Amino acid sequence: MMVNASLIDTLQAKLREEATRLGFATIGFAPAEDDPLRAERLEQWLGEGMHGSMEWMEARADVRRGPQAMWPEARSVIALGMSYATDGDPLALAAETDRARISVYAQGRDYHDTVKKALKALARFMVAEAKALGLEEPQLKVFVDTAPVMEKPLGEAAGIGWQGKHTNLVSREHGSWLFLGAMYCTLRFAPDEPHEDRCGSCTECQRACPTDAFPKPYVLDARRCISYLTIEHAGPIPEEFRTAIGNRIYGCDDCLAVCPWNKFADAAARHRAFLPRAELAAPKLAHLLALDDPGFRQLFSGSPIKRIGRDRFVRNCLIAAGNSGDAALVGPVEVLRGDPDPVVAEAAEWAARQLAPPSQTRSG
């Protein structure tokens, strides 16, 4: 037994080294145990409808409760984070109303592909090293965002950060800029210490939210969140939130950008795949409004933005155009009033009314 424990420790050390080589900025280990308190909070959050139209969260809530609920054979969770730390100011474009603001995480390559590829490589490495050490062959499952796995609580349990008042994971070394992945494993690794909450009395993220999406610290009402509204929400964006959206067309960084822990985040730790593409750093709204479906697919090839499709994306751009006060956008907006997609056409009608001179009335 002692020999096996020593071999497990050796494998664990090798995994830490290999994770770094594969581009992960942080790695931690935790027991594959369910957390009744987290599960209770999830049920309450879903029961209050704060997930909005994200039915997939409710549909597999029983599995989302924890590792054992999904896979009883799991003995360890390996939590990993890949940095997308920025060396710029995510809020810098707020006043440039002819430009569109795209969330920092979406300005580079699609993190789903990059993180999953690295996780699979780490899984292959684990199997090969375990065999070389004479250990039993581990069974593994890897997850990146799309599975019913609560990566942020698992990351906290594994010591790579804590779930802040904005509900995202915060790292002392990498701030709020981490893409998370998780691996469930049948080997029992020595657990790291869970990370303590270091938000203290700070409420910067709560006060920064443009739409008051935090009914209280550590609770996000997705129905009011700009990231949800511009990415997950498929229908017309409720008018009560349109002005607050400003020129954000995909996601929102405000609650993350103001977190004081980000002053410790080093952009040198950023994975090269997440370097911002020049054409997505400060795109002109006029150009984006003119995108048809082929143009949209070409521009956002390899980007997470491609997942929402042209119609939802142009809807977002129309909200930004309506908020711009820029008369130069009237022409592109007028064209879209006749768009075959009713949600796009409705957003164009709204934008046209916002851009109309005060004395001019419009039907619609």
C-alpha positions, 0 to 999 in steps of 0.5 A: 500500500505504501509503495502504491501511495508513493507511486501515486505521488510520483504520478501526481507530480508528473501530472503537475509538470505536464499540465504546465507544459500543455499550457495550463496555468494552474492545476489542483486535486480534490476528492470526487465527493458531492457537495450537498450545500452546493447542490442545495444552492443550485436547486434554489437558483434553478427553482427561482428561475434565475437560469432563464432559458438555459433549460439544459441546466435544469434538465440535468440538474441531478447529474450536476449536483457533483462528481458522484452523481455523474460517475460513482466510480470517480475517486479524484477530481483534477481541476485546471485553469488556462489563462486568458489574462489581458494586458489591456483595459476591458472597459476601454471601448465604453465611450467609443460608440461606433465600435463594438465591445467583445468580451476578452475571452472571445477575442481569440480562439474558441476555448472549448477546442483549446482546453479540451485538446490539452485535457485529452493530451493530459489524460493520455499522458496519465494513462501512459505514465500510470502504466509505466509506473506499474499502477492500475490503468486509470479510467478518465472523463474530461469536461470543458464547460458544456457538460453538467459539471460545476467547474467553479466549485470544483476549482475552489475545492481543488485549491486553484481559486475561489468562487467570488461574489460575481460567481466566477472563479478568482485566482490570487495569481491569475485574477478572474481570467481563467478558462476552466477544465475538469477531469474525473479519475478513478485514481485517488490522488492526495487532495490540495487544500480547498481555497479560502474566500478572499473577497472580504468586504469588497463589492466592486463587482456588484456595483459595476454590473450595468443591469443589477444582475446580482440580487445578492453577493455570490448569486447571479440572476442570469436573466439580467446578465448582459453575457446571458442576454447577448449569448444564451438568450435567443429572442428579443432582448427585453427593452429594459436592458437595452440601454444598459447594454451600451456597445457590448455585442458579445458578453460583458467583462465589467464585473470581472474587470473591476476585481482588485485581484486582477492587478496580480494577473500577468498577461505573460501567462496567457495561452497563445491561442487566446491572443486577441485577433486584431479584427475583433479587438475594436470592430466597427459596428457598421462593418458588423451590421453588414454581415450576412451568414457566409460573412459571419461564418468566415469572420468568426471561424474558430471563434466561440462567437460563431456558436450564436449564429449570424441572426443573434449576433446582428441583433446584438449589434443593432442594440449597440447601434441604437445606443450609439447616437451615430447618424452614420449607422442609420443606413445599415440599420434601415436595411435590417428593418426588412431582415427575414429574421423577425428578431433581427427586424424588431431590433432594427426597428428599435434601433431606428427609433433610437437614432431618429431625430427627436422630431421624427416619428417612426412606425413600428 
